[in-house]
Amino acid sequence: MKYDVANRVIWLKGQILNVNDARINVLSPTSQFGLNVFEGIPGYWNEEEQQLYMFRLNDHYDRLLRSAKLLQLDCTYTKEDFKKALIDTVKANEYYENISVRQTLFVDGFGSWGSESPVEMFVAPIPRGKTSAEYNKKGLNCCVTSWRRISDDNLSPRVKCGANYINSRVGQREALRNGYDTCIFLNRDGKVAEGPGSCFFMVKDNTLVTPQLTDSVLESITRDTIIRLAKEELGLEVKERTIDRTELYLADEAFLCGSAMEITPIYTIDRYKVGTGEQGKVTKELHLTYLDCVRGKLGSKKEWLTVVY
């Protein structure tokens, strides 16, 4: 790492510059209304190969463009532009460790919440150990928040945009006020949706269960990765189905997952102990398989990796 976190360099509007020199218009739609779409992209260092692998880069960029389309942003950047900006910025910081990269398309200028341009971009990498505290816990004590998850008929969770995370914020702040690490949202029908910025899985009778994409959850790349690893590498039965709240309390194991969180076991939900109250066998096996995958140690999934150096 060439720079300390407070002085790392980022990519903004075609230039690599010190993060403290990066400026946007305070009256821009992204500043006033959260009019932006983004990806949190993980990168993993393989010590034996002396290589940094970015994980499922093409899938992240496909989702970024889908989010831009759904918000009707007039984006002139291509996937090749995205990739070059990310790799150039990571190299400029000389990162030889696990990282997380925030890549954001935002509406600049003097428009309003209805503007579609001008669309600009920034790329900001950071070492994984320097990310938010909830992403660095060994296990989680969760509550079911009283706030409901946004749905496709008001502010779709399918769009990974800055404004959507205010819904995540109110649930997370409620959880923290009440002494929990994080929360689990129910959807408008009272069924299990997801965490704030993370997807939910549980294990029941040796079956891995997760809500359907139509249950008000993000089309998560980590979620898809876990489903495929569970089926293809571990031979587990996986069910995508609607989950009732009381099933949370009767699960054998449970965990939240995401690009930043990886796979983090849930110890308790609403003070109900989940299984033994520790990381379960299936959760541990999935996490170890996931880590092998992202570090390039799983030959069958090498196509998911993009080398930096």
C-alpha positions in Angstrom: 0.0 0.0 0.0 1.6 3.2 -1.2 -0.6 5.7 0.7 -2.4 5.7 4.0 -6.2 5.5 3.7 -6.7 9.2 4.4 -4.4 10.1 1.5 -5.1 7.3 -1.0 -5.7 8.2 -4.6 -9.0 7.7 -6.4 -10.2 8.1 -10.0 -12.6 11.0 -10.6 -13.8 12.3 -14.0 -10.8 10.8 -15.9 -8.1 11.8 -13.4 -6.3 9.9 -10.6 -5.9 12.3 -7.7 -5.6 12.5 -3.9 -8.9 11.7 -2.3 -8.7 15.1 -0.4 -8.5 16.9 -3.7 -11.6 15.2 -5.2 -14.5 17.6 -5.5 -18.0 17.6 -6.8 -20.6 20.3 -7.0 -22.6 20.5 -3.7 -25.7 21.5 -5.6 -25.4 18.5 -8.0 -28.3 15.9 -8.1 -26.0 13.3 -6.5 -25.2 15.6 -3.6 -28.8 16.8 -3.0 -30.8 13.7 -3.9 -28.6 10.7 -3.8 -28.8 10.4 -7.6 -26.1 7.8 -8.2 -25.7 4.0 -8.8 -22.7 2.1 -7.6 -20.9 -1.2 -7.1 -18.9 -2.5 -4.2 -16.3 -4.8 -5.9 -14.1 -7.1 -3.9 -10.5 -7.9 -4.7 -8.4 -10.7 -3.0 -4.7 -11.0 -2.8 -3.2 -14.5 -3.5 0.1 -14.6 -1.7 1.4 -17.7 -3.4 0.8 -16.3 -6.9 1.6 -12.7 -5.9 -1.6 -11.6 -7.7 -4.6 -9.5 -6.9 -7.9 -10.9 -8.2 -11.0 -8.8 -8.8 -14.1 -10.9 -8.3 -16.8 -11.2 -11.0 -15.9 -7.9 -12.4 -18.0 -8.3 -15.6 -21.1 -9.3 -13.5 -20.7 -6.2 -11.3 -20.5 -4.0 -14.4 -23.5 -5.6 -16.0 -25.5 -4.8 -12.8 -24.1 -1.2 -12.7 -25.4 -0.6 -16.2 -28.8 -2.2 -15.3 -29.1 0.2 -12.4 -28.2 3.1 -14.6 -30.8 2.0 -17.1 -33.6 1.7 -14.5 -32.8 5.2 -13.2 -32.6 6.5 -16.8 -29.1 7.9 -16.4 -27.4 9.0 -19.6 -24.1 7.0 -19.1 -21.5 7.4 -21.8 -18.9 5.1 -20.0 -18.4 1.6 -21.3 -17.5 -1.6 -19.4 -14.0 -1.2 -20.8 -13.9 2.3 -19.3 -15.0 0.9 -15.9 -12.3 -1.8 -15.9 -9.5 0.5 -17.0 -10.4 3.1 -14.4 -10.5 0.4 -11.6 -7.2 -1.3 -12.5 -5.4 2.0 -13.0 -6.5 3.3 -9.6 -5.7 0.0 -7.8 -2.2 0.0 -9.3 -1.6 3.7 -8.5 -2.3 2.8 -4.8 0.0 -0.2 -5.0 -2.4 -2.5 -3.2 -1.1 -6.0 -2.5 -3.8 -7.0 -0.1 -7.5 -7.7 0.1 -9.5 -4.6 -1.0 -13.0 -3.3 -1.6 -13.6 -0.9 -4.5 -16.5 1.5 -4.7 -17.3 2.4 -8.3 -20.0 5.0 -8.7 -21.8 6.7 -11.5 -23.3 9.9 -10.4 -25.3 12.9 -11.8 -23.2 16.0 -11.6 -23.9 19.6 -12.7 -26.8 21.9 -11.6 -29.8 19.7 -12.3 -32.6 18.4 -10.1 -33.7 14.9 -9.0 -35.2 14.5 -12.4 -32.0 15.0 -14.3 -30.4 12.3 -16.4 -27.0 13.9 -17.1 -24.2 14.8 -17.0 -23.1 11.4 -15.6 -19.6 11.2 -14.1 -17.8 8.4 -12.3 -15.4 7.9 -9.4 -13.5 4.8 -8.3 -12.3 4.6 -4.7 -10.5 1.5 -3.4 -9.8 0.8 0.3 -8.2 -2.1 2.2 -10.9 -4.5 3.5 -9.8 -4.1 7.1 -10.6 -0.4 6.9 -14.2 -0.9 5.9 -17.2 -0.4 8.3 -17.2 -2.2 11.6 -20.3 -4.3 10.8 -18.3 -5.8 7.9 -15.5 -7.0 10.1 -17.4 -8.9 12.8 -16.9 -12.7 13.4 -20.6 -13.1 14.1 -23.8 -11.1 14.4 -26.6 -10.6 16.9 -29.6 -9.4 14.8 -33.1 -8.1 15.3 -36.0 -8.0 12.9 -36.4 -4.3 12.3 -39.8 -2.6 12.6 -39.1 -0.9 9.2 -40.2 -2.7 6.1 -37.9 -3.3 3.1 -38.6 -1.2 0.0 -40.4 -3.0 -2.8 -40.5 -3.0 -6.6 -43.6 -0.8 -6.7 -42.1 2.1 -4.8 -38.3 2.2 -4.8 -37.0 -1.1 -6.2 -34.2 -2.9 -4.3 -33.1 -4.2 -7.7 -31.5 -0.8 -8.3 -28.3 -0.4 -6.4 -28.4 3.3 -5.9 -27.4 5.6 -3.1 -30.9 6.7 -2.2 -32.0 3.2 -1.5 -29.6 2.9 1.3 -31.6 5.3 3.5 -34.0 2.4 3.9 -31.0 0.3 5.1 -30.0 3.2 7.4 -33.2 3.4 9.4 -33.2 -0.3 10.0 -29.5 -0.4 11.0 -29.8 2.6 13.3 -32.8 1.0 15.0 -30.7 -2.1 15.5 -27.7 -0.2 17.0 -29.9 1.8 19.3 -31.3 -1.4 20.7 -28.0 -3.1 21.3 -27.8 -5.3 18.2 -25.1 -5.5 15.5 -27.5 -5.3 12.6 -31.0 -6.1 11.4 -33.1 -8.2 9.1 -35.9 -6.6 7.1 -39.3 -8.1 6.3 -41.0 -7.1 3.1 -44.4 -5.5 2.7 -46.0 -8.9 3.0 -44.3 -9.6 6.3 -41.9 -12.2 4.8 -38.2 -12.2 5.3 -36.3 -10.0 2.8 -32.6 -9.2 3.6 -30.3 -7.3 5.8 -29.1 -3.7 5.3 -26.7 -4.2 2.4 -26.6 -7.9 2.7 -28.6 -11.0 1.8 -30.0 -13.6 4.1 -29.5 -17.4 4.1 -30.5 -20.0 6.6 -29.8 -23.8 7.0 -32.7 -26.1 7.9 -32.4 -29.9 7.8 -29.2 -29.7 5.7 -31.0 -27.5 3.1 -29.7 -24.0 2.3 -32.7 -21.6 2.1 -32.8 -18.0 0.9 -35.6 -15.6 -0.1 -36.6 -15.3 -3.7 -35.5 -12.4 -5.8 -39.1 -11.2 -5.9 -39.2 -11.0 -2.1 -37.7 -7.5 -2.1 -34.0 -8.4 -2.3 -31.1 -7.1 -4.3 -30.0 -9.2 -7.2 -26.8 -9.9 -5.2 -23.7 -11.3 -6.9 -22.5 -12.8 -3.6 -25.9 -14.4 -3.2 -25.7 -16.0 -6.7 -22.1 -17.0 -5.9 -23.1 -18.8 -2.7 -26.0 -20.6 -4.4 -23.7 -21.8 -7.2 -20.9 -22.9 -4.9 -23.3 -24.7 -2.6 -24.8 -26.7 -5.5 -21.8 -27.2 -7.7 -18.9 -27.5 -5.2 -20.5 -28.8 -2.0 -23.5 -30.7 -3.4 -26.0 -29.0 -1.1 -29.7 -28.7 -1.7 -30.6 -25.1 -2.2 -34.2 -23.7 -2.1 -35.1 -20.1 -3.1 -38.5 -19.5 -1.4 -40.5 -17.2 0.8 -39.5 -17.4 4.5 -41.8 -16.7 7.4 -40.5 -14.7 10.4 -40.8 -17.5 12.9 -38.6 -19.7 10.7 -35.7 -17.4 11.6 -36.0 -18.5 15.2 -36.0 -22.2 14.3 -33.2 -22.3 11.8 -30.2 -24.6 12.4 -27.8 -22.0 11.0 -28.1 -18.5 9.5 -25.8 -16.0 7.9 -25.7 -12.7 6.1 -23.6 -12.2 3.0 -22.4 -9.5 0.6 -19.3 -8.3 -1.2 -18.2 -6.4 1.9 -19.5 -8.8 4.5 -18.5 -12.0 2.8 -20.3 -14.7 4.8 -20.9 -13.7 8.4 -22.7 -16.1 10.7 -25.7 -15.0 12.7 -25.6 -16.0 16.4 -29.0 -14.7 17.6 -32.1 -13.1 16.1 -34.3 -11.1 18.5 -32.4 -12.8 21.3 -33.3 -16.3 20.0 -30.2 -18.4 19.7 -29.7 -19.7 16.2 -28.7 -23.3 16.4 -25.8 -23.6 18.8 -25.3 -19.8 18.9 -22.0 -20.1 17.0 -20.9 -20.5 13.4 -22.5 -23.7 12.0 -20.8 -26.4 10.0 -22.5 -25.5 6.6 -21.8 -21.8 7.1 -18.1 -22.5 7.8 -17.7 -24.8 4.9 -19.4 -22.3 2.5 -17.2 -19.5 3.8 -14.0 -21.5 3.3 -15.1 -22.5 -0.2 -16.0 -18.9 -1.0 -12.5 -17.7 0.1 -10.8 -20.4 -2.0 -12.9 -19.2 -5.0 -12.1 -15.5 -4.7 -8.4 -16.1 -4.2 -8.1 -18.2 -7.3 -7.7 -21.5 -5.6 -10.8 -23.0 -7.1 -10.0 -24.0 -10.7 -13.6 -24.5 -11.7 -14.4 -20.9 -11.1 -11.3 -19.1 -12.5 -13.4 -17.4 -15.1 -14.9 -15.3 -12.4 -11.5 -13.6 -11.7 -9.8 -10.6 -13.3 -6.1 -10.1 -12.6 -4.8 -6.7 -11.7 -1.0 -7.3 -12.0 
